Amino acid sequence: MASNTTPSFQIATWYDTWNATGLSNLVNNIVPLQYATRYNLAFASLVVAGVNGFDIEFTGQYAEQVKTQIAQQSPGALIYVGLGSTGLAATVADNLAHNNRSTANIVAWLQANGYNGVSIDAEQASAMAFVAEFVTQLGPSFRAAGLGIAVSVPWPGSGPVGLYGQNAVQAFNENVNWLELQDYSSSGTPYDAPEWTNAGINAGILMGGVCTEPGNYTTSLSDTAAWTEYALKNLGGMFSWRLDNDHSTGGEDVDPTFVGAQTIYDTVYGTSAESEKAAAAAGAIV
């Protein structure tokens, strides 16, 4: 199943690659990168690679700089590429027709560019229908290369079969490191997770999730703590959308307070001296 060595409880978050403010906050060392053990960089696409299948291309102009800052400031953290719906179905078709050549392209791109894996955030039905096949295609090559696969799950209350089809449970259990449940788009971690475990998904790859950016779907701090407690007892981790805009007070990526990420972290590790010890220990795990 897992192709990386993973901590017993993973904390993941997303970070944007399109806003200069988010990058500036990193450069100026005001982002508390100790609050997570994995970062998904949003967003990249699967694009045509000449006549040789499909490859990865970032749409955010600051992706390389954001990755460099995170890698330098938090060298123990994993950094994944966030993939959306674009090109996913066509990549699957190309792999089926050409002996998995697009998978080989993706692996080579990740290794050449210093990433640890991908988080697949497909939210269009036309793409979600191909996610189970896509992770099945990626799985063996990713395991061999030491790369990880996450699937970021919208509307998780619908369950794996409802969202991704009849083959999803086996495909995910065999090939996916993490399933990031976007619980803020549904009823919340304690209600959504059983839809997945009852369907046969391994609870160890499930991550509860919260929305930490301002808006209609922001998860309250009390729910953030409660859902994290539930995940600690029942699941493999927690993730948040997104650290660069975490409870911002001045607009997109402007003056984030990071209280959502801190709430998850403090719930998992405790506070003060205990937190500092846990941060050092988490930084040593890759």
C-alpha positions as CSV (number, residue, x, y, z in Angstrom):
1,M,0.0,0.0,0.0
2,A,2.2,2.9,1.2
3,S,5.3,3.6,-0.9
4,N,6.8,6.1,1.6
5,T,7.8,5.6,5.2
6,T,5.0,7.6,6.9
7,P,4.6,8.9,10.4
8,S,1.9,7.1,12.5
9,F,-0.3,10.2,12.2
10,Q,0.2,12.5,9.3
11,I,-0.7,16.2,9.3
12,A,-1.0,17.6,5.7
13,T,-2.0,21.0,4.3
14,W,-2.1,22.7,1.0
15,Y,-0.2,25.8,-0.1
16,D,-0.9,27.9,-3.2
17,T,1.6,28.6,-6.0
18,W,-0.1,31.5,-7.8
19,N,-0.1,34.3,-5.2
20,A,3.0,36.4,-4.6
21,T,1.8,37.2,-1.1
22,G,1.9,33.6,0.0
23,L,5.4,33.2,-1.4
24,S,6.5,36.5,0.3
25,N,5.2,35.2,3.6
26,L,7.4,32.1,3.2
27,V,10.5,34.1,2.2
28,N,10.0,36.3,5.3
29,N,9.8,33.3,7.6
30,I,6.4,34.0,9.0
31,V,4.8,30.7,8.0
32,P,4.8,28.1,10.8
33,L,5.9,25.1,8.7
34,Q,6.3,23.0,11.8
35,Y,2.5,22.5,11.9
36,A,2.5,19.9,9.0
37,T,4.5,16.8,7.9
38,R,3.3,17.1,4.3
39,Y,2.5,19.9,1.9
40,N,0.4,19.7,-1.3
41,L,1.2,22.5,-3.7
42,A,-1.8,23.7,-5.7
43,F,-2.2,23.3,-8.6
44,A,-0.6,21.4,-11.5
45,S,-2.1,19.8,-14.6
46,L,-1.5,16.8,-16.7
47,V,-0.5,18.1,-20.1
48,V,0.5,16.6,-23.5
49,A,4.2,15.8,-23.7
50,G,4.8,16.1,-27.4
51,V,4.2,12.7,-29.0
52,N,5.1,10.8,-25.9
53,G,2.0,10.9,-23.7
54,F,1.3,13.2,-20.8
55,D,3.4,14.9,-18.2
56,I,3.0,17.4,-15.3
57,E,3.0,21.2,-15.6
58,F,2.3,23.7,-12.8
59,T,-0.2,26.4,-13.5
60,G,1.0,28.5,-10.6
61,Q,4.0,30.8,-11.5
62,Y,5.6,30.6,-8.1
63,A,5.6,26.8,-7.7
64,E,9.3,26.3,-7.8
65,Q,10.0,29.1,-5.4
66,V,7.4,27.9,-2.9
67,K,8.7,24.4,-3.1
68,T,12.3,25.6,-2.5
69,Q,11.3,27.6,0.5
70,I,9.3,24.7,2.1
71,A,12.2,22.3,1.4
72,Q,14.8,24.6,2.9
73,Q,12.8,25.6,6.0
74,S,11.2,22.3,6.7
75,P,13.6,19.7,5.3
76,G,11.8,16.7,7.0
77,A,8.4,17.5,5.3
78,L,7.1,15.7,2.2
79,I,6.1,17.9,-0.7
80,Y,3.4,16.6,-3.1
81,V,2.2,18.0,-6.4
82,G,-1.6,18.8,-6.4
83,L,-3.2,17.5,-9.6
84,G,-6.7,18.6,-10.7
85,S,-9.1,17.1,-13.2
86,T,-7.4,18.5,-16.3
87,G,-5.8,15.8,-18.5
88,L,-6.6,12.9,-16.1
89,A,-8.9,10.9,-18.3
90,A,-6.7,11.4,-21.3
91,T,-3.6,10.3,-19.3
92,V,-5.4,7.1,-18.3
93,A,-6.3,6.4,-21.9
94,D,-2.7,7.0,-23.0
95,N,-1.3,4.7,-20.4
96,L,-3.7,1.9,-21.5
97,A,-2.8,2.4,-25.2
98,H,1.0,2.8,-24.7
99,N,2.2,0.5,-22.0
100,N,1.9,3.1,-19.1
101,R,4.3,5.6,-20.7
102,S,2.6,8.6,-19.1
103,T,3.2,7.1,-15.7
104,A,6.9,6.8,-16.5
105,N,6.8,10.5,-17.6
106,I,5.2,11.5,-14.3
107,V,7.6,9.5,-12.2
108,A,10.6,11.1,-14.0
109,W,9.2,14.6,-13.6
110,L,8.6,14.2,-9.9
111,Q,12.1,12.9,-9.4
112,A,13.7,15.5,-11.5
113,N,11.9,18.3,-9.8
114,G,12.3,17.1,-6.2
115,Y,8.8,16.1,-5.2
116,N,7.7,13.2,-3.0
117,G,4.4,12.3,-4.7
118,V,1.0,13.6,-6.0
119,S,-2.3,14.5,-4.4
120,I,-5.1,14.0,-6.9
121,D,-7.8,16.6,-6.4
122,A,-10.2,15.7,-9.2
123,E,-13.6,17.4,-8.7
124,Q,-15.2,16.9,-12.1
125,A,-17.3,13.8,-12.5
126,S,-15.8,13.1,-15.9
127,A,-12.4,12.9,-14.3
128,M,-13.4,11.3,-11.0
129,A,-14.6,8.2,-13.0
130,F,-11.0,7.6,-13.9
131,V,-9.2,8.1,-10.6
132,A,-9.3,4.5,-9.5
133,E,-7.7,3.3,-12.7
134,F,-5.2,6.2,-12.6
135,V,-3.9,5.2,-9.1
136,T,-3.8,1.6,-10.2
137,Q,-1.6,2.6,-13.1
138,L,0.6,4.8,-10.9
139,G,0.9,2.5,-7.9
140,P,3.7,0.0,-8.9
141,S,5.9,2.6,-10.4
142,F,5.4,5.0,-7.5
143,R,6.2,2.3,-5.0
144,A,9.4,1.3,-6.9
145,A,10.5,5.0,-6.9
146,G,9.6,5.7,-3.3
147,L,6.9,8.2,-4.2
148,G,3.5,8.6,-2.5
149,I,-0.1,9.0,-3.8
150,A,-2.9,10.9,-2.0
151,V,-6.4,11.4,-3.2
152,S,-8.1,14.6,-2.0
153,V,-11.8,13.6,-1.8
154,P,-14.6,16.1,-2.4
155,W,-18.1,15.4,-0.9
156,P,-16.8,12.4,1.1
157,G,-20.3,11.6,2.5
158,S,-21.0,9.9,-0.9
159,G,-18.4,7.2,-0.1
160,P,-15.7,5.7,-2.3
161,V,-18.0,3.8,-4.7
162,G,-20.4,6.7,-5.1
163,L,-17.6,9.0,-6.0
164,Y,-15.1,6.8,-7.8
165,G,-16.9,3.7,-8.9
166,Q,-17.0,0.0,-8.1
167,N,-13.2,-0.6,-8.3
168,A,-12.3,2.3,-5.9
169,V,-12.0,0.4,-2.6
170,Q,-9.5,-2.2,-3.9
171,A,-7.6,0.4,-6.0
172,F,-7.2,2.8,-3.1
173,N,-6.3,0.1,-0.5
174,E,-3.6,-1.3,-2.8
175,N,-2.2,1.9,-4.2
176,V,-3.0,5.0,-2.2
177,N,-1.0,6.3,0.8
178,W,-3.6,8.8,1.9
179,L,-7.3,9.7,1.3
180,E,-7.8,13.3,2.3
181,L,-11.5,13.7,3.2
182,Q,-12.7,17.2,2.4
183,D,-15.2,16.9,5.3
184,Y,-16.0,20.6,5.2
185,S,-17.9,19.9,2.0
186,S,-20.1,17.4,3.7
187,S,-21.0,16.6,7.3
188,G,-17.7,16.4,9.1
189,T,-15.0,13.8,9.9
190,P,-16.9,11.7,12.5
191,Y,-19.9,11.4,10.1
192,D,-18.0,10.9,6.8
193,A,-15.2,8.5,7.8
194,P,-17.6,5.5,8.5
195,E,-18.9,5.7,4.9
196,W,-15.4,4.8,3.9
197,T,-14.4,2.3,6.5
198,N,-17.8,0.5,6.2
199,A,-17.2,0.2,2.5
200,G,-13.9,-1.6,3.2
201,I,-11.3,1.3,3.1
202,N,-8.4,0.8,5.4
203,A,-8.9,3.4,8.2
204,G,-5.1,4.0,8.3
205,I,-5.0,5.7,5.0
206,L,-8.0,8.0,5.8
207,M,-7.3,11.6,6.8
208,G,-10.0,13.9,8.3
209,G,-10.2,17.4,6.9
210,V,-11.0,21.0,7.7
211,C,-11.3,24.2,5.9
212,T,-9.1,26.9,7.4
213,E,-9.5,29.7,4.8
214,P,-12.2,32.4,5.4
215,G,-15.5,31.8,3.7
216,N,-18.8,29.9,3.8
217,Y,-17.1,26.6,4.5
218,T,-14.7,27.5,7.3
219,T,-14.5,24.9,9.9
220,S,-14.9,26.3,13.5
221,L,-11.9,25.9,15.7
222,S,-14.0,23.8,18.1
223,D,-15.0,21.4,15.3
224,T,-11.4,21.4,14.1
225,A,-10.2,20.2,17.5
226,A,-13.1,17.7,17.9
227,W,-12.6,16.2,14.4
228,T,-8.9,15.9,15.0
229,E,-9.5,14.1,18.3
230,Y,-11.8,11.7,16.3
231,A,-9.1,11.2,13.7
232,L,-6.4,10.5,16.3
233,K,-8.5,7.7,17.7
234,N,-9.8,6.3,14.4
235,L,-7.9,7.4,11.3
236,G,-4.4,8.0,9.9
237,G,-4.2,11.8,9.9
238,M,-5.7,15.2,9.3
239,F,-5.4,17.7,6.5
240,S,-6.4,21.4,6.0
241,W,-7.1,23.7,3.1
242,R,-5.0,25.8,3.2
243,L,-2.0,27.0,5.2
244,D,-1.2,30.2,3.2
245,N,-4.7,31.5,3.7
246,D,-5.3,30.0,7.2
247,H,-7.9,32.3,8.9
248,S,-6.5,35.3,7.0
249,T,-7.7,38.7,8.2
250,G,-6.8,40.9,5.2
251,G,-7.9,38.9,2.1
252,E,-6.3,36.2,0.0
253,D,-3.1,35.1,1.7
254,V,-3.0,38.5,3.6
255,D,-2.2,38.3,7.3
256,P,-3.0,34.6,7.9
257,T,-3.2,33.8,11.6
258,F,-2.6,30.0,11.2
259,V,-4.9,29.2,14.1
260,G,-6.5,26.4,12.2
261,A,-3.2,24.6,11.6
262,Q,-2.2,25.3,15.1
263,T,-5.4,23.9,16.5
264,I,-4.8,20.6,14.6
265,Y,-1.1,20.5,15.7
266,D,-1.8,21.3,19.4
267,T,-4.6,18.7,19.5
268,V,-2.2,16.1,18.2
269,Y,0.9,17.0,20.1
270,G,-0.2,19.1,23.0
271,T,1.2,22.6,23.8
272,S,4.3,24.3,24.9
273,A,7.3,22.1,25.8
274,E,5.5,19.0,24.6
275,S,4.8,20.6,21.2
276,E,8.4,21.6,20.8
277,K,9.6,18.0,21.4
278,A,7.0,16.6,19.0
279,A,7.9,19.1,16.3
280,A,11.5,17.9,16.5
281,A,10.5,14.3,16.4
282,A,8.1,14.9,13.5
283,G,10.8,16.7,11.5
284,A,13.0,13.6,11.7
285,I,10.4,11.4,10.0
286,V,10.2,11.4,6.2
